[in-house]
Amino acid sequence: MLKTLEDSVEKSGQQLLLLEGVKKHFEVGGHLLKKNKEYLKAVDGINLTVNRGETLGIVGESGCGKSTLGNLIMGLLKPTDGKIIFDGTEISSMKEKDLKKKRPDFQMIFQDPFSSLNPRMRLFDIIAEPLITHLKLDKRELEQRVFELMEDVGLDPSYSNRFPHEFSGGQRQRIGIARSLALKPKLIVCDEPVSALDVSIQAQILNLLSSIQKKYQLTYIFIAHGLPAVKHFSDRIGVMYLGSLVELTTKEQLFKRPMHPYTEGLLASVPISNPTLRGKRKEVGIEGDIPSPVNPPAGCKFHTRCPFATEKCKEVVPEFTEKEKGHFVACHYPILNA
């Protein structure tokens, strides 16, 4: 008997984050009389669990709802429907003043390492700001903590009086990481933290994130559109398409035996670095463009681009179920013999 994600999750202390039917629909169109309203379904019914200490990667094409999902988890957006439960407490319906009390437990690293920093603030003040807001530290304790965080992310404390424009892109992202660590959170949402950096710097930042995860016992949600980075960094990977999860499993299983045609197409798009292996891989291209999230297709959202779609796919929404242990897929005809 196939199980849903919620049925398979053990209710134990290992679970840090739980999403139940989370949706975020943005109103578009219409006019002053509020007629002809339409809704952009950025996130459309996500069920997801994140365990303590793991790194969960979220991948998908641009516009699939990855960043919106991250903002919902952070409380930067309120869900249209569904629940977000963090460490046993529902945070999706919290008032702002109550959410502020929980804020030290979950932080975010943003995609753009420049625009996410206040250009008028010095490095010391940027890192010290959350400490001043949430903790009562004297001057000596504050300095000690800020300098410790700088050293943790590979920044010389002598740089503390510099402004963001005096740093490189990689150094700015290290500042953002230090700021996210300041309150010793349990969860950090990494929203494409290396996509704006040079390739030579990306590996350094990923290695840094890995080392501080061990030191601070962190849980990560790592959002990216590049599969190689996610493979290097994640324990489990969730694949999103048009606001919904279509596949979720361990990174080893996803790269070895993808079950959803969309996932297989994403993997086929990754360049092969070994020239002797080029041309030997089975190519499964994804044709066409992503449909509009304002008017998504009926049935399976991927059927307009899927080479295996049938009439059933056009009419019936596939359930997100466990096809093999720990391997969840939303597809009527999953690839079981890959």
C-alpha positions in Angstrom: 0.0 0.0 0.0 1.4 3.4 -1.0 1.9 5.9 1.8 1.7 9.7 1.8 4.5 11.7 3.2 2.7 12.5 6.4 1.8 8.7 7.0 5.5 7.7 6.7 6.9 10.3 9.1 7.6 9.1 12.5 6.4 11.5 15.2 9.7 11.8 17.0 12.0 14.5 18.3 14.0 14.2 15.0 11.5 16.3 13.1 12.3 20.0 13.2 10.0 21.4 10.5 6.7 20.2 9.1 4.7 21.7 6.2 1.1 20.6 5.8 -0.7 21.5 2.6 1.1 24.9 2.4 -0.1 27.2 -0.4 0.8 30.8 -1.4 -1.4 32.4 -4.0 -0.8 36.0 -5.1 -3.7 38.0 -6.4 -3.1 39.4 -10.0 -5.3 41.2 -12.5 -8.7 42.6 -11.7 -9.4 46.3 -11.2 -10.8 48.8 -8.7 -14.1 46.9 -8.4 -12.2 43.7 -7.6 -13.7 41.8 -10.6 -12.0 39.2 -12.7 -9.5 38.4 -10.0 -6.9 35.8 -10.8 -4.3 34.1 -8.6 -0.7 33.2 -9.3 -0.2 29.9 -7.5 3.5 30.3 -6.5 3.3 27.5 -3.9 0.4 25.1 -4.3 0.0 22.4 -1.6 3.5 21.5 -0.3 3.8 18.7 2.2 7.3 18.4 3.6 9.3 17.4 6.7 12.8 18.4 7.6 14.7 16.5 10.3 17.2 18.0 12.7 20.8 18.2 11.5 20.1 17.3 7.8 20.4 19.4 4.7 17.4 19.3 2.5 18.0 20.6 -1.1 15.2 22.2 -3.1 15.7 22.4 -6.8 13.7 23.3 -9.9 13.5 25.7 -12.8 13.3 29.4 -12.3 9.7 30.4 -11.3 8.8 27.1 -9.8 8.3 28.6 -6.3 11.5 27.7 -4.5 12.3 31.1 -3.1 8.6 31.7 -2.2 8.7 28.5 -0.2 11.8 29.7 1.6 10.1 33.0 2.4 7.1 31.2 3.8 9.2 29.1 6.1 11.0 32.2 7.3 7.7 34.0 8.0 8.5 36.7 5.5 5.2 35.7 3.8 2.0 34.4 5.2 0.6 31.2 3.6 -2.8 31.4 1.8 -3.5 28.0 3.3 -1.9 25.2 5.2 0.3 25.0 8.3 4.0 25.5 9.0 5.1 23.9 12.2 8.6 24.6 13.5 10.0 22.7 16.5 6.5 21.7 17.6 5.0 25.2 17.3 2.8 26.4 14.5 4.4 29.6 13.2 2.3 30.2 10.1 -0.5 31.9 12.0 1.6 33.7 14.6 1.3 37.4 15.1 4.4 39.4 14.3 5.3 40.1 17.9 5.1 36.4 18.7 7.1 35.4 15.6 9.8 37.9 16.6 10.4 35.8 19.8 10.9 32.7 17.6 13.1 34.5 15.1 16.5 33.6 16.7 15.8 29.9 15.9 15.5 30.3 12.1 17.5 32.5 9.9 18.2 33.1 6.2 21.2 33.5 3.9 20.1 35.5 0.8 21.0 35.1 -2.8 22.5 38.5 -3.5 25.4 39.1 -1.1 25.4 42.9 -1.8 21.8 44.0 -1.7 21.1 41.9 1.4 23.6 44.1 3.3 23.0 47.7 4.4 25.6 49.7 2.5 25.6 52.4 5.2 26.5 50.0 8.0 30.0 48.9 8.9 30.8 45.2 9.1 30.8 45.1 12.9 27.4 46.7 13.1 25.9 44.4 10.5 26.8 41.3 12.5 26.1 42.9 15.8 22.5 44.1 14.9 20.7 40.8 15.6 22.7 40.4 18.9 21.7 43.9 20.0 18.1 43.3 19.0 17.6 39.9 20.8 20.2 39.6 23.5 21.5 41.7 26.4 25.3 41.8 26.0 27.7 44.3 27.4 30.2 46.0 25.1 33.0 43.5 25.8 30.7 40.4 25.2 29.3 42.0 22.0 32.8 42.6 20.6 33.9 39.1 21.5 30.9 37.4 19.9 31.2 39.5 16.7 34.9 38.8 16.3 34.3 35.1 17.0 31.7 35.0 14.2 34.0 36.7 11.8 36.7 34.2 12.5 34.2 31.3 12.0 33.4 32.5 8.5 37.0 33.3 7.5 37.0 37.1 7.9 39.8 39.0 9.7 38.5 40.9 12.7 40.6 43.9 11.6 38.0 44.3 8.8 35.2 45.2 11.2 35.2 48.9 10.4 34.9 48.4 6.7 31.7 49.0 4.6 30.1 46.3 2.3 31.4 47.9 -0.9 35.0 47.3 0.3 34.5 43.5 0.1 34.4 41.0 -2.8 31.2 39.0 -3.5 32.5 36.0 -1.7 33.5 38.1 1.4 30.0 39.7 1.4 28.4 36.3 1.5 30.6 35.4 4.4 29.3 38.5 6.2 25.7 37.3 5.5 26.6 33.9 6.8 28.1 35.4 10.0 25.0 37.5 10.5 22.7 34.4 10.1 24.8 32.5 12.7 24.8 35.3 15.3 21.8 34.0 17.4 22.8 30.3 17.1 19.7 29.3 15.1 18.4 25.7 14.7 17.5 26.2 11.0 19.0 28.3 8.2 17.3 28.7 4.9 20.0 29.2 2.2 18.3 30.8 -0.8 20.7 30.1 -3.7 23.6 31.4 -1.6 26.3 30.7 -4.3 24.4 31.4 -7.6 25.7 35.0 -7.7 29.3 34.1 -7.0 32.2 33.0 -9.3 32.6 29.3 -9.8 36.0 29.4 -8.0 34.3 30.9 -4.9 31.2 28.7 -4.9 33.1 25.7 -3.6 34.7 27.7 -0.8 31.3 28.9 0.4 29.8 25.4 0.2 32.7 24.1 2.3 32.3 26.9 4.8 28.6 26.1 5.1 29.4 22.4 5.7 32.0 23.2 8.4 29.8 25.6 10.4 26.9 23.1 10.1 29.0 20.6 12.2 30.2 23.3 14.7 26.7 24.8 15.3 24.7 21.6 14.7 22.6 23.3 12.1 19.8 22.2 9.9 19.8 23.6 6.3 17.2 24.1 3.6 19.4 24.6 0.6 17.5 26.2 -2.4 19.3 26.1 -5.7 18.7 25.6 -9.4 22.1 24.0 -10.0 22.0 20.2 -9.4 25.8 19.8 -9.0 25.8 22.1 -5.9 22.8 20.4 -4.4 24.3 16.9 -5.0 27.5 18.1 -3.2 25.8 19.6 -0.3 22.4 17.9 0.5 21.3 14.8 2.3 17.9 14.7 0.7 16.6 16.5 -2.4 13.1 17.8 -3.2 12.3 18.6 -6.8 9.7 21.4 -7.4 7.7 22.0 -10.5 5.1 24.8 -10.9 4.6 25.3 -7.2 4.4 21.6 -6.2 6.9 18.9 -5.1 7.1 16.2 -7.7 9.9 14.0 -6.2 11.7 13.7 -2.8 14.4 11.3 -1.8 18.0 10.9 -0.8 20.6 12.5 -3.1 22.1 9.1 -3.9 18.7 7.7 -4.9 17.7 10.8 -6.9 20.9 10.8 -9.0 21.0 7.0 -9.4 17.3 6.2 -10.0 15.1 9.3 -10.6 11.4 8.3 -10.9 9.8 11.4 -12.2 10.2 12.3 -15.9 10.9 15.9 -14.9 13.7 14.9 -12.6 15.2 12.7 -15.3 15.1 15.6 -17.7 16.8 17.9 -15.2 19.6 15.4 -14.7 20.0 15.0 -18.4 20.6 18.7 -18.7 23.7 18.6 -16.5 26.9 18.8 -18.6 29.2 15.8 -18.3 32.7 16.8 -17.3 34.4 13.6 -18.5 34.7 13.8 -22.4 35.0 10.0 -22.8 31.4 9.6 -21.4 29.8 12.3 -23.5 27.3 10.9 -26.0 26.8 7.7 -24.0 24.2 9.0 -21.7 20.5 8.5 -22.5 19.2 12.0 -23.3 15.7 12.9 -22.0 15.1 16.5 -22.9 12.3 18.6 -21.5 10.6 20.4 -24.3 8.5 23.5 -24.2 8.1 26.2 -21.5 6.7 26.1 -18.0 3.0 26.9 -18.1 1.7 30.0 -16.4 1.3 29.6 -12.7 -1.8 31.8 -13.0 -3.5 29.1 -15.1 -1.7 25.8 -14.5 -2.7 22.7 -16.5 -5.4 20.4 -15.1 -4.3 17.0 -13.8 -0.6 16.5 -13.7 1.0 20.0 -14.1 3.9 18.4 -16.0 1.7 16.6 -18.6 2.1 19.4 -21.2 5.9 18.7 -21.4 6.0 15.0 -20.5 6.8 12.5 -23.3 4.9 9.8 -21.4 1.6 11.6 -20.7 -1.7 9.9 -21.2 -5.3 11.0 -20.9 -5.2 10.1 -17.2 -2.4 12.6 -16.7 -4.4 15.3 -18.3 -7.4 14.8 -16.0 -6.2 13.3 -12.6 -3.8 15.0 -10.2 -1.2 12.4 -9.1 -0.8 11.9 -5.4 2.6 12.6 -3.7 3.2 9.0 -2.4 6.0 6.8 -1.3 6.9 4.4 -4.2 9.9 3.0 -2.4 11.2 3.5 1.1 11.9 7.2 1.5 11.3 7.9 -2.2 8.2 10.0 -2.8 6.9 10.8 -6.3 3.9 12.6 -7.7 3.5 10.7 -11.0 0.9 8.2 -12.4 3.7 6.3 -14.3 6.9 6.6 -12.3 10.1 5.3 -13.8 10.5 2.2 -11.6 13.0 0.2 -13.7 15.7 2.9 -14.2 
